[in-house]
């Protein structure tokens, strides 16, 4: 669902609604086996994307940004993170051993107060390394992890907040 301001990829809200099984122990057992006891939407939501805003597969051959405008970071009571996975859903080995960027990290804001994450293979320009999530050579996906999402608007649970799209960086914008 990451990128719903662009293409809609997956709908974790639908999946999350299915996690209320009460005393249906057979279904709860299957969920525990296949999804390692998946969290309820009140606890955590994990929107994931495999494509960018142009609906093209994410690949290390390109550079991307994920921009959280000022005051529009993921609305959570705990914390959020963006995690990088390769095409086989494994962490991406990289020179700085960074597999995720989290809200508790010392992220840099741009002049307008927005947080821009740089999702790319090579390091970004000097001064932007704190917001760099290294990508692999090939295809990858990213997951936004939202822990204890807020119930009141804006909220991902009611659709009043949507994750921003992963945007390809053009050669002109990289200058």
Secondary structure, DSSP 8 states (H G I E B T S, - for coil): -TTTTS-----HHHHHHTT--TT-HHHHHHHHHHHSS---TTTEEEEEESB-TTS-B-BTTS-EEEEE-TT-S--BSS-EEEEEEETTS-B---TT---EEETTS---B-TTS-EEEEEESS--STT-GGGEEE--SSBEEEEEEEESB-SSSS-TTTTSS----EEE--TTTT-
